[in-house]
């Protein structure tokens, strides 16, 4: 018997892929993918063998998740699905830092919305159980991130503002090194506000003998950005319970009503600092779980800076059962420290070369996966998991989920209120619409005596309008045509959150519109 000669040859990946060679498929084994459905979250089926993929924090080294993908790729759909299922499976609370108001309508149906800039206030100098000295350090760190070089490069301004913070707490009778915030009689002390800090600096200015008057004036001007009437959202006593933010199910912190990027950054960083302290106060958890998920979506200013408290929560959150979900169109907007501490990374459709280069360099996936990501339809995702078991051969390897199978969102209907809001209400930023889900609208209409066939007619009226938005005047006229009396209509309007002044204006406009129609 004769044997031929063995030759070494270079073969391309495409050519090798055509050959019938038995290899391990690029998907995790069943033991990693299929977990107990009562203690895990269903994501979707794998692209190759259609195996159900269940995610659980028990699998991965950290509960933190990074989601990247272009607009329309399915990021927010994934996040909404994940939060709903985490709440159902583990009773997990969630806090969404909603930069553009993208989640507020959904959250209003599923949980609660706190709208900063629209009637809700956070006192920057609240202590949240901290010592004033510690809180002053946090405030200064926040102001440095907000003001950048306008503060960071001026030591005298930093010294002035820190000193004024100290004086404001002392004037309010706080002991700077104590977390007990009570007076001699045991009554709770009231924290000062940023307006008190400005007042301290203005007192220095009025004395007229401060050695650096230019720096003093500049420090006052910086802080006054947040204390002027109409922009003092962080310089008034808090109307938001910090405990409620992390214990009330799904909470959307709507930052879209704040007038500037500086205001949004200040609000987000302040809340994050309180969340971090709340996490530490709750203490270390021996049993693994997921008490809270903090969602940061497209907030490059707070997710991209290594000094941000997002990074600190990511580093420490696992031992306190706190998780973070960071989502962005551009992975370069996310701190490398977040990537390196995440337990799971989901990559949806991305086609920008710079973003792909960054991800491929950071996560070390193949050109084959890169080509797939460019062509992903909505909802398909490449997944990288860093497993708890370091010995697992699949830890850190990439696989593809065919489609994120989420909860189908119920339709939203909107009653537009623009034409009936007073000038004062508009100036105060009152919401110009009321959002209702299909089921909620049906239930409320039936409750107030509208028959099923007429409910269907009302829903069809909404469906014909762009964005399913119906003006409130036409809506009330339709209810009256269906023989619903004004007492019932008033109760309905109150039940969906419309105040008395607006209801009076609604009926005035309804009577005017009916008179015009009759005259025509």
GINOR-V444709 format. One record per run of one state. SS is the DSSP state (~ for helix, > for strand, _ for the rest). FROM is the first residue (numbers start at 1). TO is the last residue. If there is no record, write none. Layout:
ss=SS from=FROM to=TO
ss=SS from=FROM to=TO
This chain:
ss=_ from=1 to=12
ss=~ from=13 to=18
ss=_ from=19 to=29
ss=~ from=30 to=33
ss=_ from=34 to=36
ss=~ from=37 to=39
ss=_ from=40 to=40
ss=> from=41 to=46
ss=_ from=47 to=51
ss=> from=52 to=55
ss=_ from=56 to=59
ss=> from=60 to=60
ss=_ from=61 to=64
ss=> from=65 to=68
ss=_ from=69 to=74
ss=~ from=75 to=90
ss=_ from=91 to=92
ss=> from=93 to=98
ss=_ from=99 to=103
ss=~ from=104 to=110
ss=_ from=111 to=111
ss=> from=112 to=116
ss=_ from=117 to=119
ss=> from=120 to=120
ss=_ from=121 to=131
ss=~ from=132 to=147
ss=_ from=148 to=148
ss=~ from=149 to=152
ss=_ from=153 to=154
ss=~ from=155 to=171
ss=_ from=172 to=181
ss=> from=182 to=182
ss=_ from=183 to=187
ss=> from=188 to=188
ss=_ from=189 to=193
ss=~ from=194 to=207
ss=_ from=208 to=212
ss=~ from=213 to=224
ss=_ from=225 to=241
ss=~ from=242 to=247
ss=_ from=248 to=249
ss=> from=250 to=254
ss=_ from=255 to=260
ss=~ from=261 to=282
ss=_ from=283 to=291
ss=> from=292 to=297
ss=_ from=298 to=299
ss=~ from=300 to=303
ss=_ from=304 to=308
ss=~ from=309 to=320
ss=_ from=321 to=321
ss=> from=322 to=328
ss=_ from=329 to=330
ss=~ from=331 to=333
ss=_ from=334 to=335
ss=~ from=336 to=341
ss=_ from=342 to=343
ss=> from=344 to=347
ss=_ from=348 to=352
ss=~ from=353 to=363
ss=_ from=364 to=366
ss=~ from=367 to=375
ss=_ from=376 to=380
ss=> from=381 to=385
ss=_ from=386 to=386
ss=> from=387 to=387
ss=_ from=388 to=397
ss=> from=398 to=404
ss=_ from=405 to=411
ss=> from=412 to=416
ss=_ from=417 to=417
ss=~ from=418 to=420
ss=_ from=421 to=422
ss=~ from=423 to=427
ss=_ from=428 to=432
ss=> from=433 to=437
ss=~ from=438 to=447
ss=_ from=448 to=451
ss=~ from=452 to=464
ss=_ from=465 to=465
ss=~ from=466 to=468
ss=> from=469 to=471
ss=~ from=472 to=481
ss=_ from=482 to=485
ss=~ from=486 to=495
ss=_ from=496 to=499
ss=~ from=500 to=519
ss=_ from=520 to=520
